Structure formats: C-alpha cells, structure tokens
Amino acid sequence: MTQGQLAKAAKTSQPQIDRLESGERNLTHAWMVRLAKAMNRMPLELIGEPTQKVPVVGYVDAGQTVYLSHDDYAPGEGMYKLDIPTSVGKVVGVEIRGNSMAPRYYDGEVIFYTRTKPDLRELLNQECVIHLTDGTIYLKWLRAGSKPGHFNLESSSPSVPTMIDKEVRLGRPVVYRPGHRRPTTFGT
C-alpha cells in the first residue's frame, strides 16, 4: 500500500502519513487505531510489538463496583478477549459500563489489572481493583487510612465520596489501558 493509498483510506493527507512514518509526528494511540482500521490490521501490529489474547472477566459499573465473572468461565476465558502487548504481563480486563467515571474512563473502555498480589502498603496512591473483607470489589485509588490495616478508597469521580477506613483483603493495581500504559514494579 502506498502512502497515498493509506492516506485516502485513513481520510488524511499523504504528507501527514509521511510525517508519521518518518517520526516527525508521534504515532499516538488514536493514529494507530485510525491507520490500523484503514489497513485492516490490529493497532499493535503497526509497531511490531507481540500481543497476547487476554480475557475480559467482568465489568465496572457506575458506582465503581467491580463485577467479576471468573466463576462463569473456564480458566483463561472470559466474556471476550482482547489483544494487548505481552510486555504488560499476566493480567485480566474489566469493561467500563457507563460514563460516571468520565473523563478518566468512558463506557466500553477496558482496563487491565495484574494478577499478582502485592503487599497493600506497596499499592498506596495507586489505582487498584480492591477486594474488601465484606466481599465487595471496587475500582478505587488506595490511600492510607487512620489505623493499621485500614485504607481510604478514593473515587476517580469527584462526585463520589471517599470510603474511609475500609478493611481491604486484596488489591491489584491497574497496569494497562489501551493507549495509556503505567509502568509497574510488581512482576508478572
């Protein structure tokens, strides 16, 4: 495919394609998606990074409660699977439902969190999928509580009040969302 053909298929100009190919313009996630669609390819194929198929195993609703459906699927399966970079490590995904977490997250977006179980103190000030001792699961920012073993859970949405001094059983950090990668030190 020539630059001109790609430009036409991607509804842009040939000079823009030339700037993207030469590195004069950054190949953002939005451009990767647009060009991949024009080329009938997956976005990550454009940069040659190997991918893995990762199950999306549940969803996060408007109250930032996480609903996991691990028990509904065989190991390694989920509602559906998405291709993400293998460098992200062993993760699973949850789909965002609704726009109550906008502008951080939007309906239909998928975030991925690690399957490792780091010490909760290592997760302070990070966004995590958090399992409380009462069995509920949330997508929140983990903050220090007023006493040992208790944590404050802060929402991405300023309209949702912070949950104060909750007993957390398990936290798993959000490590990847397509187009927005955050490095982690928790292994794979």
WODA-V709413 format. One record per pair of residues at least 4 apart in sequence whose C-alpha atoms are under 6 Angstrom apart, sorted by the first residue. I is the first residue (numbers start at 1). J is the second residue. Records with the same first field share a line. If there is no record, write none. Layout:
I = J / J
//
This chain:
3 = 7 / 14
4 = 14
6 = 10
7 = 11 / 12 / 13 / 14
9 = 38
10 = 35 / 38
19 = 24 / 25
20 = 25
27 = 31
29 = 179
31 = 35
32 = 36 / 43
33 = 43
36 = 40 / 41 / 42 / 43
50 = 85 / 86
51 = 83 / 84 / 85 / 86
52 = 83 / 84 / 86
53 = 81 / 82 / 83
54 = 81 / 82
55 = 77 / 78 / 80 / 81 / 92
56 = 78 / 79 / 80 / 81 / 92 / 93 / 94
57 = 68 / 69 / 70 / 78 / 79 / 94
58 = 67 / 68 / 69 / 94
59 = 66 / 67 / 94 / 95 / 96
60 = 64 / 65 / 66 / 96 / 97
61 = 65 / 97
62 = 98 / 100
64 = 138 / 139
65 = 137 / 138
66 = 137 / 138
73 = 77 / 78
89 = 188
90 = 188
91 = 112 / 113 / 114 / 115
92 = 112 / 113
93 = 111 / 112
94 = 110 / 111
95 = 108 / 109 / 110
96 = 107 / 108 / 109
97 = 107
98 = 107
99 = 106 / 107
101 = 105 / 157
102 = 106
111 = 177
112 = 174 / 176
113 = 173 / 174 / 175
114 = 172
124 = 142 / 143
125 = 142 / 143
126 = 141 / 142
127 = 140 / 141 / 173 / 174
128 = 139 / 140 / 171 / 172 / 173 / 174
129 = 138 / 139 / 171 / 172
130 = 137 / 138 / 170 / 171
131 = 136 / 137 / 168 / 169 / 170
132 = 136 / 167 / 168 / 169
133 = 167 / 168 / 169
140 = 153 / 154 / 155
141 = 153 / 154
142 = 153
143 = 151 / 152
144 = 151 / 152
145 = 150 / 151 / 152 / 165
150 = 165 / 166 / 167
151 = 165 / 166
152 = 163 / 164 / 165
153 = 162 / 163
154 = 162
175 = 182
176 = 181
//
